[in-house]
Amino acid sequence: MLEFSDVLAARERVAETSRHTPLEYSHTFSAMTGADVHLKLETFQRTGAFKIRGATNRIATLSEEARERGIVTASAGNHAQGVALAASRMGVDAKVVMPQDAPISKVKATRSYGAEVVLEGVDYDAAAEYAHELEAKEDRYYLHAFDDDMVMAGQGTIGLEIVEDLPGVDTVVVPIGGGGLISGVATALTGKDSDIRVIGVQAEGASSAARSLRTGELVELDAVDTIADGIATRSIGERTFEVIKERVDEVVTVSDDEIAVALTTLLERGKTLVEGAGAVPLAALLYERFDYGEDETIVPALCGGNIDMNTLTTVIVRGLAETGRYLRLRTVLEDRPGTLEEFVGIIAANDANIYAIQHDRTSRNVAMDDAEVELDLETRGPDHVEELIAALEQAGYEIDVLV
Ligand SMILES: Cc1ncc(COP(=O)(O)O)c(C=O)c1O
């Protein structure tokens, strides 16, 4: 099993390619939770996520012969970029198989860091299968994204930095996809100070670690479904499961809506952009998915900031809707002059601003003499939404809330 000494040994190697990222006290989140919250800003890591640490440590500890053969890996995002940059910095040839529909920004970034990108397969698993074919055909070393002690040890250097910068830390909160990151961090922290709690967080729609811990057996999900694509993994690894069982205190889950709220709150209040996977530790903290005390020193590890701009738009709307700041509703009006004006008059009287409106007289969802209306509104919070809907219903309108 991975040892504390492996993480310590990784420290110097990782420093060759990676930054010691900032740890910042957050007034906003401390005030919101009552805890003493410090954010580990791994979003400022080179390539925008922690993956370069593990990739660097793995490549640095390969035999000369394996380095000469070159490496191959599969990834839909952050691991691809981390491997690409680490390999090119260490003069090793790298081929990265990415799914055919991988976001173009991530494909471009991976190429720009120096790897050859092969687009193959409909999803990560299909890409990984092809990467294994290349491993055999081209005699390359297959660099696993998480189930490898040297990869875990590299990721664990985040844990060393946290205790170094904040020796009094009580709890560290870490996202889990395949479990490489938390295995390394938990090993780093139990080695330094066994009183530090390590909490793992998964998305509800990709909760292999939480389920595996409950059943005691490694659970592989049939499918995953979450906006946090960085942790949309069907199964944690065999090696990571062993470490998690032994060294992680608790694994909890958060919903996509909670992730969206954490992400938008971080953007609006903390001026920090993270991807979905980067927001899950903060979501677990804000929604009290684990117990914590007043003034407990807590570090949510914000592990990546590589979010596709189209995804960001969707997440912001979901986050605003969840906190009552955005409302999409539908109603049916009689199709005669003046009905729309009456309806929007009530909205104006209640101080909601209209972003967009769609008035469809030809909709097949309504009777011939009716029109279907959908509105996107800017609102001020849950109470405002409630008041507005009550006013519309009181005036006789039937309202469906769509978002
Ligand atoms: C931003 C981000 N956070 C967390 C994780 C989870 O890491 P692991 O798969 O090692 O559990 C990933 C994995 O890709 C990630 O990209």
The ligand as an SDF file (V2000), in Angstrom:
LIG
                    3D

 16 16  0  0  0  0  0  0  0  0999 V2000
  -10.7600   18.6640  -11.0060 C   0  0  0  0  0  0  0  0  0  0  0  0
  -10.7280   17.2750  -10.4920 C   0  0  0  0  0  0  0  0  0  0  0  0
  -10.9850   17.0700   -9.2020 N   0  0  0  0  0  0  0  0  0  0  0  0
  -10.9530   15.8240   -8.6810 C   0  0  0  0  0  0  0  0  0  0  0  0
  -10.6860   14.7120   -9.4520 C   0  0  0  0  0  0  0  0  0  0  0  0
  -10.6750   13.3690   -8.8080 C   0  0  0  0  0  0  0  0  0  0  0  0
   -9.4390   12.7510   -8.8010 O   0  0  0  0  0  0  0  0  0  0  0  0
   -9.3330   11.1830   -8.6710 P   0  0  0  0  0  0  0  0  0  0  0  0
   -9.8600   10.6010   -9.9510 O   0  0  0  0  0  0  0  0  0  0  0  0
   -7.9160   10.9020   -8.4580 O   0  0  0  0  0  0  0  0  0  0  0  0
  -10.2010   10.8080   -7.5130 O   0  0  0  0  0  0  0  0  0  0  0  0
  -10.3950   14.8850  -10.8110 C   0  0  0  0  0  0  0  0  0  0  0  0
  -10.0880   13.7440  -11.6660 C   0  0  0  0  0  0  0  0  0  0  0  0
   -9.9650   13.8500  -12.8550 O   0  0  0  0  0  0  0  0  0  0  0  0
  -10.4260   16.1930  -11.3490 C   0  0  0  0  0  0  0  0  0  0  0  0
  -10.1470   16.4140  -12.6460 O   0  0  0  0  0  0  0  0  0  0  0  0
  1  2  1  0
  2  3  1  0
  2 15  2  0
  3  4  2  0
  4  5  1  0
  5  6  1  0
  5 12  2  0
  6  7  1  0
  7  8  1  0
  8  9  2  0
  8 10  1  0
  8 11  1  0
 12 13  1  0
 12 15  1  0
 13 14  2  0
 15 16  1  0
M  END
$$$$
